Amino acid sequence: MEALLCKKIGDPTVPISESSPITFSASHPIPPLTSPTSIRIRVKATSLNYANYLQILGKYQEKPPLPFIPGSDYSGVVEAIGSQVYKFKIGDRVCSFAALGSFARFIVADEKDLFLVPDGCDLVDTAALPVAFGTSHVALVHRAQLSSGQVLLVLGAAGGVGVSAVQIGKVCGATVIAVARGDEKVKFLKSLGVDRVVDINKGSIIESVREFLKSRNLKGVDVLYDPVGGKLMKESMKLLKWGAKILVIGFASGEIPVIPANIALVKNWTIHGLYWGSYKIHQPGVLEDSMEELLSWLARGLITPHISHTCALSEANLAFSAIKERKVIGKVMIAFGDNKFVRSNL
């Protein structure tokens, strides 16, 4: 089968070869069923997330032993089932997420870890759902309990998790302020119905947001969603109201910010660290409930993953480059059957 292997830690954006960190194999062994309740899925599409990029660089929280097949969230069609599988049958369309392994034509998962894809949902869109939308859903709905009438400020709003946070914020009925860089990203975010988009290339974020809040007679930001970190988060804290909630999602800027504990005390802020993958170990029921609701929203058209780039598995280095160079709006996908790197919506 086709598979992408990480054989050594390094930069996944360099051209794929036998000496590069990631290599493409057209004849990797097809994984066998591992238990009576296991299922083998023919993968249709899989997300290429910022976390995958960091993992190959050796900068992610989890460092699997080499060699490994990267990849986490995916969708596909059931190809084989174990003798004690009752929830699914061959031919069912499913989606899921794994610690590793989705950058391959086939992957094996346990029955309990799979979700049936609702009729009418596109499989590529569905593969874009678990990690990005799952992260934002657990953060905003489960942790911050975002509600109608509150103000949500999303940093890095044009990225994979950023776009999902903006959409979920609107589903929750919040007033959404999005921060991004560049005219194209601003235009796209406005098309999603964001209440205010701030271009960090043009003037002060603080002044722009304060002007908007004043025009709506709003006292401040209730929830800060931050996948960026660094100076941007430090500035954004000036906009938070008493009792605000801070969602620490990641550090795309490369700089881990310091949140002053004395100000958090005086302002009664709540700080939520959100490592989505750890819920699989500690509270898997939360992830299951979250995925079920997200699939329902997708089927009803309440959310729509935005696919910025699509590539074949053999061209994954180009997709990693798009992530590294901040060219992505929304999600980057690997789709089997596609043999051309697509640059769209940029």
Solvent accessible surface area in square Angstrom, and as a share of the most:
residue,aa,sasa,rsa
1,M,32,0.14
2,E,68,0.30
3,A,0,0.00
4,L,0,0.00
5,L,23,0.12
6,C,0,0.00
7,K,94,0.40
8,K,95,0.40
9,I,87,0.44
10,G,20,0.20
11,D,42,0.22
12,P,0,0.00
13,T,21,0.12
14,V,57,0.32
15,P,106,0.67
16,I,43,0.22
17,S,52,0.34
18,E,145,0.65
19,S,83,0.53
20,S,7,0.04
21,P,10,0.06
22,I,0,0.00
23,T,5,0.03
24,F,65,0.27
25,S,26,0.17
26,A,73,0.57
27,S,97,0.62
28,H,49,0.22
29,P,101,0.64
30,I,88,0.45
31,P,34,0.21
32,P,95,0.60
33,L,59,0.30
34,T,107,0.62
35,S,46,0.30
36,P,65,0.41
37,T,42,0.25
38,S,2,0.01
39,I,0,0.00
40,R,43,0.16
41,I,0,0.00
42,R,103,0.37
43,V,0,0.00
44,K,76,0.32
45,A,0,0.00
46,T,0,0.00
47,S,0,0.00
48,L,3,0.02
49,N,14,0.07
50,Y,73,0.28
51,A,29,0.23
52,N,7,0.04
53,Y,18,0.07
54,L,39,0.19
55,Q,14,0.06
56,I,0,0.00
57,L,41,0.20
58,G,20,0.19
59,K,144,0.61
60,Y,43,0.16
61,Q,118,0.52
62,E,75,0.34
63,K,139,0.59
64,P,25,0.15
65,P,117,0.73
66,L,82,0.41
67,P,91,0.57
68,F,14,0.06
69,I,29,0.15
70,P,0,0.00
71,G,1,0.01
72,S,16,0.10
73,D,0,0.00
74,Y,1,0.00
75,S,0,0.00
76,G,0,0.00
77,V,51,0.29
78,V,2,0.01
79,E,60,0.27
80,A,18,0.14
81,I,58,0.29
82,G,9,0.09
83,S,99,0.64
84,Q,92,0.41
85,V,11,0.07
86,Y,180,0.68
87,K,134,0.57
88,F,14,0.06
89,K,132,0.56
90,I,110,0.56
91,G,45,0.43
92,D,19,0.10
93,R,72,0.26
94,V,0,0.00
95,C,0,0.00
96,S,1,0.01
97,F,24,0.10
98,A,34,0.26
99,A,84,0.65
100,L,58,0.29
101,G,16,0.15
102,S,0,0.00
103,F,0,0.00
104,A,1,0.00
105,R,55,0.20
106,F,15,0.06
107,I,15,0.07
108,V,34,0.20
109,A,16,0.12
110,D,39,0.20
111,E,19,0.08
112,K,138,0.58
113,D,30,0.16
114,L,6,0.03
115,F,15,0.06
116,L,104,0.52
117,V,6,0.03
118,P,38,0.24
119,D,138,0.72
120,G,85,0.82
121,C,8,0.05
122,D,77,0.40
123,L,21,0.11
124,V,27,0.16
125,D,34,0.18
126,T,0,0.00
127,A,0,0.00
128,A,0,0.00
129,L,0,0.00
130,P,0,0.00
131,V,24,0.14
132,A,2,0.02
133,F,2,0.01
134,G,1,0.01
135,T,11,0.06
136,S,0,0.00
137,H,10,0.05
138,V,0,0.00
139,A,0,0.00
140,L,0,0.00
141,V,49,0.28
142,H,77,0.34
143,R,65,0.24
144,A,1,0.00
145,Q,126,0.56
146,L,13,0.07
147,S,54,0.35
148,S,87,0.56
149,G,54,0.52
150,Q,51,0.22
151,V,2,0.01
152,L,0,0.00
153,L,0,0.00
154,V,0,0.00
155,L,0,0.00
156,G,25,0.24
157,A,0,0.00
158,A,4,0.03
159,G,27,0.26
160,G,21,0.20
161,V,37,0.21
162,G,0,0.00
163,V,2,0.01
164,S,0,0.00
165,A,0,0.00
166,V,0,0.00
167,Q,16,0.07
168,I,0,0.00
169,G,0,0.00
170,K,72,0.30
171,V,49,0.28
172,C,27,0.16
173,G,37,0.35
174,A,5,0.04
175,T,21,0.12
176,V,0,0.00
177,I,0,0.00
178,A,0,0.00
179,V,0,0.00
180,A,8,0.06
181,R,137,0.50
182,G,20,0.19
183,D,95,0.49
184,E,85,0.38
185,K,35,0.15
186,V,20,0.11
187,K,143,0.61
188,F,31,0.13
189,L,0,0.00
190,K,124,0.53
191,S,85,0.55
192,L,53,0.26
193,G,42,0.40
194,V,15,0.08
195,D,43,0.22
196,R,69,0.25
197,V,19,0.11
198,V,5,0.03
199,D,15,0.08
200,I,43,0.22
201,N,85,0.44
202,K,130,0.55
203,G,64,0.62
204,S,48,0.31
205,I,21,0.10
206,I,18,0.09
207,E,123,0.55
208,S,25,0.16
209,V,0,0.00
210,R,128,0.47
211,E,111,0.50
212,F,8,0.03
213,L,10,0.05
214,K,174,0.74
215,S,87,0.56
216,R,115,0.42
217,N,140,0.72
218,L,52,0.26
219,K,190,0.80
220,G,4,0.03
221,V,0,0.00
222,D,22,0.11
223,V,1,0.00
224,L,0,0.00
225,Y,0,0.00
226,D,1,0.00
227,P,14,0.08
228,V,25,0.14
229,G,0,0.00
230,G,3,0.03
231,K,148,0.63
232,L,27,0.14
233,M,0,0.00
234,K,130,0.55
235,E,48,0.21
236,S,0,0.00
237,M,16,0.07
238,K,114,0.48
239,L,7,0.04
240,L,10,0.05
241,K,62,0.26
242,W,169,0.59
243,G,31,0.30
244,A,1,0.00
245,K,53,0.22
246,I,0,0.00
247,L,0,0.00
248,V,29,0.17
249,I,29,0.15
250,G,20,0.19
251,F,76,0.32
252,A,28,0.22
253,S,58,0.37
254,G,70,0.67
255,E,99,0.45
256,I,121,0.62
257,P,20,0.13
258,V,124,0.71
259,I,36,0.18
260,P,44,0.28
261,A,82,0.63
262,N,104,0.53
263,I,70,0.36
264,A,14,0.11
265,L,138,0.69
266,V,106,0.61
267,K,80,0.34
268,N,79,0.40
269,W,24,0.08
270,T,59,0.34
271,I,76,0.39
272,H,25,0.11
273,G,48,0.46
274,L,12,0.06
275,Y,66,0.25
276,W,23,0.08
277,G,29,0.28
278,S,29,0.19
279,Y,20,0.08
280,K,80,0.34
281,I,134,0.68
282,H,140,0.63
283,Q,91,0.41
284,P,60,0.38
285,G,35,0.34
286,V,29,0.17
287,L,2,0.01
288,E,78,0.35
289,D,104,0.54
290,S,5,0.03
291,M,1,0.01
292,E,101,0.45
293,E,69,0.31
294,L,0,0.00
295,L,6,0.03
296,S,45,0.29
297,W,23,0.08
298,L,21,0.10
299,A,53,0.41
300,R,157,0.57
301,G,54,0.52
302,L,76,0.38
303,I,2,0.01
304,T,81,0.47
305,P,5,0.03
306,H,36,0.16
307,I,34,0.17
308,S,0,0.00
309,H,3,0.01
310,T,20,0.12
311,C,0,0.00
312,A,14,0.11
313,L,5,0.02
314,S,50,0.32
315,E,44,0.20
316,A,0,0.00
317,N,15,0.08
318,L,62,0.31
319,A,0,0.00
320,F,0,0.00
321,S,22,0.14
322,A,6,0.04
323,I,19,0.10
324,K,93,0.40
325,E,96,0.43
326,R,122,0.45
327,K,101,0.43
328,V,18,0.11
329,I,2,0.01
330,G,2,0.02
331,K,8,0.03
332,V,3,0.02
333,M,0,0.00
334,I,0,0.00
335,A,3,0.02
336,F,11,0.04
337,G,78,0.75
338,D,57,0.30
339,N,134,0.69
340,K,148,0.63
341,F,16,0.07
342,V,65,0.37
343,R,162,0.59
344,S,39,0.25
345,N,81,0.42
346,L,84,0.42
